[in-house]
Amino acid sequence: QGTIHPFRKTHRSVFGKLLQEFRLVASDRRSWRILLFGALNLLCTGCLLMWCSSTNSMALTAYTYLTIFDLFSLITCLISSWVTMKKPSQVYSFGFERLEVLAVFASTVLVQLGALFILKESVERFMEQPEVHTGRLLVGTFVALFFNLLTLLSVRNKPFAYVSEAASSSWLQEHVADLSRSLCGIVPGLSSVLLPRMNPFVLINMAGALSLCITYMLIEINNYNAVDTASAVAIALMTFGTMYPMSVYSGKVLLQTTPSHIIGQLDKLLREVSTLDGVLEVRNEHFWTVGFGCLAGSAHVRIRRDANEQLVLAHVTNRLLPLVSTLTVQIFKDDWSRPLLTGALSSSSSSSPAASPLGAAEDFDPLTSTPSKPTSPPPEFSFNTPGRNVQPVVLATLGHHTHRPYGGLGLSYGSTPYTGMLNQGLARPGGGMGLGTQGLGVGTFGYLKFIRDSRLLGNVESGSGATASMTVPVSGVRCR
């Protein structure tokens, strides 16, 4: 007796999970045909490998690798059937369609590795060519050709059919296409089979069987054993040239690149989207192929501030969805903002002029709203800086003042007795005012009126008692 765990999850082994998925695939009757051809393929491949060993033929071994490739294609068919039954999950949000691409890529790469192995063995055989027995060479050729064609024509392999049409043509297809055009000019009924290009798998099987027939005749007639090695090299090169474009295409799909044959259509659709009402810009667009024939994409669309987001999203999706089956569109509005004035004119009637002089410790200039830094010199057009490196004029006044028309700006002045003027070394009212060696003469009241009208007073400091000093920027000289 142990503890009962009613909600405990059952942990299955890897073999148990594979068996469960195999049962899911076997539940479809169409998968039984694939399984039947797979069993026949294993039987045929075993017989061909025994005949390759008895005949000592490298060409027949290279041709047998095409039968092994048919076995890989049947496994790809089973994977394709399993993918159509599975639904997307939280972990695999795009589904399992990329597993088809991976199966095609692995199959073509493995066949190319087999072709490289045949080339290596053939180079060694050129050094020392063994004798080739032709007893079962021709029989093995026709058995392999019949079974390969039967498998290709009886089982519909959707992934390889798509790749063979979408990938670029191999060099063998290009050469046969020239002959096919000439032949179709004589017999037009063959155009449906030979044009625009032949099926690469049927073509490689026909070309390999023809090469083996030529090898059999030359060995039987002239006992040329080296022809078998040359035929093996030719079959390996044709196999490599046929599978290489498919490996490149499926590899680009795995790398999430944009398919080259739909770039023009995508550019046209994106131009149409950018001209929609309310759309300002389409940025960060990325389109890639999830699986064979399944295109996914994402884009950011910037719209006007007054545009309707749902309406624009519906129009953009309506344009792109026929080509891009899995689409993600992010709509965001224009984020421009107007600059705000952070400074304003400040007035303080209760504070003394000496406590808050203009421009002494303020963060912003009161009239220009320009942020001022303590370490940087003030701008040229502020009140207390009539010019760069200019010394102000200091005028001393006597007496108390009771009226401050410009108190908010820190100005302190009033009526000044004549005696105060004379004591400071100034002239009579209306007379000239001596400014040292500069010889500048200005009337006292006229000068104060000029200061009040032009508002050029800078720093004003009120002293104790009846004496106050005013700092007046005039011409860069100091006057007492």
ZAMARGU-4260 file (C-alpha; in steps of 0.2 Angstrom, whole numbers, plus 5000, padded with zeros to 4 digits):
<rodrens>
0) 5000/5000/5000 | 5007/5017/4995 | 5001/5035/4993 | 4988/5037/4979 | 4991/5052/4968
5) 4975/5055/4958 | 4981/5070/4948 | 4999/5063/4944 | 5005/5065/4926 | 5010/5050/4917
10) 5028/5051/4911 | 5030/5042/4894 | 5046/5036/4887 | 5052/5042/4870 | 5048/5025/4862
15) 5030/5027/4870 | 5028/5044/4862 | 5034/5038/4845 | 5022/5023/4846 | 5008/5035/4850
20) 5011/5046/4835 | 5013/5031/4824 | 4996/5025/4829 | 4990/5042/4825 | 4997/5041/4807
25) 4992/5023/4805 | 4973/5028/4809 | 4973/5036/4791 | 4970/5023/4777 | 4981/5033/4765
30) 4996/5030/4776 | 4994/5011/4773 | 5000/5013/4755 | 5015/5023/4761 | 5019/5009/4774
35) 5017/4996/4760 | 5029/5004/4748 | 5041/5006/4762 | 5041/4988/4766 | 5044/4984/4748
40) 5057/4997/4747 | 5067/4989/4761 | 5065/4972/4752 | 5071/4978/4735 | 5086/4988/4743
45) 5092/4973/4752 | 5091/4962/4736 | 5100/4976/4726 | 5114/4978/4739 | 5117/4959/4738
50) 5118/4960/4719 | 5130/4974/4720 | 5142/4964/4731 | 5141/4949/4719 | 5143/4959/4703
55) 5157/4970/4711 | 5149/4984/4701 | 5151/5002/4708 | 5139/5009/4695 | 5125/4997/4702
60) 5129/5003/4719 | 5127/5021/4714 | 5111/5017/4706 | 5105/5008/4722 | 5107/5024/4732
65) 5092/5031/4722 | 5082/5017/4729 | 5088/5022/4747 | 5082/5040/4742 | 5065/5033/4738
70) 5064/5026/4756 | 5068/5043/4763 | 5055/5051/4752 | 5042/5039/4759 | 5047/5043/4777
75) 5044/5062/4772 | 5027/5057/4766 | 5023/5049/4783 | 5029/5065/4791 | 5018/5076/4780
80) 5003/5066/4784 | 5007/5067/4803 | 5009/5086/4801 | 4992/5088/4793 | 4984/5079/4808
85) 4993/5089/4821 | 4987/5106/4827 | 4997/5121/4833 | 5001/5122/4851 | 5007/5135/4863
90) 5025/5129/4861 | 5024/5128/4842 | 5012/5142/4837 | 5016/5140/4819 | 5012/5122/4819
95) 5024/5107/4813 | 5025/5112/4795 | 5044/5116/4796 | 5047/5097/4800 | 5043/5093/4782
100) 5056/5106/4777 | 5068/5098/4788 | 5064/5080/4782 | 5067/5086/4764 | 5083/5095/4768
105) 5090/5079/4777 | 5085/5067/4763 | 5093/5077/4750 | 5109/5080/4760 | 5111/5062/4764
110) 5109/5057/4746 | 5123/5070/4741 | 5134/5062/4755 | 5131/5045/4747 | 5136/5053/4730
115) 5152/5059/4738 | 5156/5042/4745 | 5154/5035/4727 | 5166/5047/4720 | 5179/5043/4733
120) 5177/5024/4730 | 5178/5027/4711 | 5194/5037/4712 | 5202/5022/4722 | 5195/5010/4709
125) 5204/5020/4695 | 5220/5016/4703 | 5216/4997/4703 | 5201/4992/4693 | 5193/4975/4698
130) 5184/4963/4687 | 5165/4966/4685 | 5153/4952/4683 | 5138/4956/4672 | 5127/4941/4677
135) 5115/4951/4687 | 5120/4968/4682 | 5106/4971/4669 | 5093/4962/4680 | 5097/4973/4695
140) 5096/4989/4684 | 5078/4985/4678 | 5072/4980/4695 | 5078/4996/4703 | 5071/5006/4688
145) 5054/4998/4689 | 5052/5000/4708 | 5058/5018/4708 | 5046/5023/4694 | 5032/5014/4703
150) 5035/5022/4719 | 5037/5040/4711 | 5021/5038/4701 | 5010/5029/4714 | 5013/5038/4730
155) 5010/5057/4730 | 5024/5065/4739 | 5018/5083/4742 | 5034/5090/4750 | 5046/5084/4736
160) 5033/5089/4722 | 5033/5107/4729 | 5052/5108/4730 | 5055/5101/4713 | 5044/5114/4706
165) 5050/5129/4716 | 5068/5125/4716 | 5080/5130/4702 | 5083/5118/4688 | 5098/5106/4689
170) 5111/5106/4675 | 5104/5089/4669 | 5087/5097/4667 | 5094/5111/4658 | 5102/5100/4645
175) 5087/5089/4643 | 5076/5104/4641 | 5085/5109/4625 | 5083/5091/4618 | 5065/5091/4623
180) 5061/5107/4614 | 5068/5100/4598 | 5059/5083/4600 | 5042/5092/4604 | 5044/5101/4588
185) 5043/5085/4579 | 5031/5076/4591 | 5020/5090/4599 | 5010/5077/4610 | 5026/5075/4621
190) 5025/5093/4626 | 5014/5089/4642 | 5027/5077/4648 | 5044/5085/4643 | 5040/5103/4644
195) 5044/5115/4653 | 5056/5103/4662 | 5055/5085/4666 | 5052/5078/4684 | 5070/5078/4691
200) 5067/5061/4700 | 5061/5052/4685 | 5075/5060/4674 | 5089/5054/4686 | 5081/5037/4686
205) 5080/5036/4667 | 5098/5043/4665 | 5105/5031/4678 | 5097/5016/4670 | 5103/5021/4652
210) 5121/5023/4659 | 5120/5005/4667 | 5114/4998/4650 | 5129/5006/4641 | 5140/4999/4654
215) 5133/4982/4652 | 5135/4982/4633 | 5153/4988/4634 | 5159/4976/4647 | 5150/4961/4638
220) 5157/4966/4621 | 5175/4973/4624 | 5177/4968/4642 | 5180/4987/4647 | 5179/4986/4666
225) 5184/5004/4668 | 5168/5009/4661 | 5159/5003/4676 | 5169/5016/4687 | 5166/5029/4674
230) 5147/5026/4674 | 5147/5026/4694 | 5155/5044/4693 | 5142/5050/4680 | 5128/5043/4691
235) 5135/5051/4707 | 5137/5068/4698 | 5120/5068/4691 | 5113/5063/4708 | 5123/5077/4716
240) 5117/5090/4703 | 5099/5085/4705 | 5098/5086/4724 | 5109/5101/4726 | 5096/5114/4721
245) 5083/5106/4732 | 5095/5107/4747 | 5098/5125/4744 | 5079/5129/4743 | 5074/5119/4758
250) 5090/5127/4768 | 5084/5144/4764 | 5067/5140/4770 | 5075/5134/4787 | 5084/5150/4788
255) 5068/5160/4787 | 5073/5170/4771 | 5060/5178/4759 | 5057/5167/4744 | 5064/5175/4729
260) 5049/5171/4717 | 5037/5182/4728 | 5048/5197/4732 | 5040/5207/4717 | 5022/5203/4723
265) 5027/5208/4741 | 5034/5225/4735 | 5018/5228/4725 | 5007/5224/4740 | 5018/5235/4752
270) 5017/5250/4740 | 4998/5248/4740 | 4997/5247/4759 | 5008/5263/4760 | 4995/5273/4749
275) 4980/5268/4760 | 4971/5282/4769 | 4979/5286/4786 | 4995/5276/4783 | 5011/5286/4785
280) 5024/5273/4784 | 5027/5254/4784 | 5042/5249/4793 | 5051/5233/4800 | 5043/5222/4788
285) 5049/5204/4788 | 5041/5189/4777 | 5047/5171/4778 | 5041/5154/4773 | 5036/5143/4788
290) 5033/5128/4777 | 5031/5123/4759 | 5017/5135/4752 | 5014/5143/4769 | 5021/5161/4770
295) 5022/5171/4787 | 5025/5189/4790 | 5025/5204/4802 | 5025/5223/4799 | 5024/5239/4809
300) 5012/5252/4802 | 5013/5270/4807 | 4996/5280/4805 | 4990/5297/4808 | 4984/5303/4824
305) 4966/5305/4818 | 4965/5289/4809 | 4955/5274/4814 | 4966/5260/4820 | 4953/5246/4817
310) 4949/5252/4800 | 4967/5254/4794 | 4971/5236/4801 | 4956/5229/4792 | 4962/5237/4775
315) 4981/5231/4778 | 4976/5214/4782 | 4964/5213/4767 | 4978/5217/4756 | 4992/5206/4763
320) 4982/5191/4768 | 4979/5183/4751 | 4998/5181/4750 | 5003/5180/4768 | 4993/5166/4777
325) 5000/5170/4794 | 5001/5189/4796 | 5005/5200/4811 | 5002/5218/4810 | 5006/5231/4823
330) 4997/5248/4822 | 5004/5263/4831 | 4999/5281/4829 | 5011/5296/4825 | 5021/5301/4841
335) 5026/5318/4837 | 5023/5331/4851 | 5023/5350/4851 | 5037/5359/4862 | 5030/5367/4877
340) 5036/5383/4885 | 5044/5379/4902 | 5048/5397/4907 | 5037/5412/4909 | 5039/5430/4916
345) 5040/5430/4935 | 5036/5445/4946 | 5039/5446/4965 | 5033/5462/4973 | 5036/5457/4991
350) 5054/5452/4989 | 5068/5464/4990 | 5078/5468/4975 | 5094/5463/4983 | 5087/5446/4988
355) 5082/5441/4970 | 5093/5450/4957 | 5088/5447/4939 | 5098/5433/4932 | 5108/5429/4947
360) 5101/5412/4952 | 5086/5410/4941 | 5084/5394/4930 | 5076/5403/4916 | 5078/5420/4908
365) 5061/5429/4912 | 5058/5436/4894 | 5067/5423/4883 | 5061/5407/4892 | 5079/5401/4888
370) 5086/5389/4901 | 5102/5396/4908 | 5116/5386/4915 | 5127/5393/4929 | 5143/5388/4921
375) 5139/5395/4903 | 5139/5414/4899 | 5122/5422/4897 | 5115/5426/4880 | 5119/5442/4871
380) 5101/5448/4871 | 5097/5447/4890 | 5095/5462/4901 | 5110/5461/4912 | 5122/5457/4897
385) 5122/5472/4884 | 5138/5464/4877 | 5151/5451/4880 | 5164/5455/4893 | 5156/5473/4895
390) 5158/5482/4911 | 5142/5491/4917 | 5140/5509/4923 | 5137/5511/4941 | 5127/5527/4947
395) 5125/5531/4965 | 5108/5538/4971 | 5103/5545/4987 | 5086/5545/4996 | 5072/5533/4999
400) 5060/5528/4985 | 5042/5525/4988 | 5036/5520/4971 | 5043/5505/4961 | 5035/5504/4944
405) 5047/5490/4939 | 5048/5482/4956 | 5044/5465/4949 | 5060/5466/4939 | 5070/5470/4953
410) 5073/5489/4949 | 5075/5502/4963 | 5076/5520/4959 | 5067/5536/4964 | 5070/5555/4965
415) 5088/5560/4969 | 5093/5577/4977 | 5105/5588/4968 | 5117/5588/4982 | 5118/5569/4981
420) 5123/5571/4963 | 5135/5585/4966 | 5143/5574/4980 | 5146/5560/4968 | 5155/5571/4956
425) 5141/5574/4944 | 5136/5590/4935 | 5120/5601/4938 | 5103/5595/4932 | 5103/5597/4913
430) 5122/5599/4913 | 5135/5586/4907 | 5140/5571/4917 | 5158/5566/4916 | 5162/5548/4913
435) 5181/5548/4916 | 5192/5549/4901 | 5177/5545/4889 | 5170/5562/4889 | 5152/5556/4889
440) 5140/5570/4894 | 5121/5565/4897 | 5108/5574/4907 | 5104/5566/4924 | 5085/5566/4922
445) 5086/5563/4904 | 5098/5549/4907 | 5086/5541/4919 | 5071/5543/4908 | 5081/5535/4894
450) 5084/5520/4906 | 5066/5518/4910 | 5060/5519/4892 | 5072/5507/4885 | 5072/5495/4900
455) 5090/5492/4899 | 5093/5492/4918 | 5102/5476/4924 | 5106/5472/4942 | 5100/5484/4955
460) 5106/5484/4973 | 5098/5494/4987 | 5110/5498/5001 | 5106/5502/5019 | 5100/5520/5023
465) 5097/5532/5010 | 5110/5527/4997 | 5107/5514/4983 | 5118/5509/4968 | 5111/5505/4951
470) 5121/5495/4938 | 5118/5502/4921 | 5125/5494/4905 | 5129/5508/4893 | 5145/5507/4884
475) 5157/5496/4894 | 5164/5510/4906 | 5162/5513/4924 | 5156/5530/4931 | 5155/5536/4948
</rodrens>
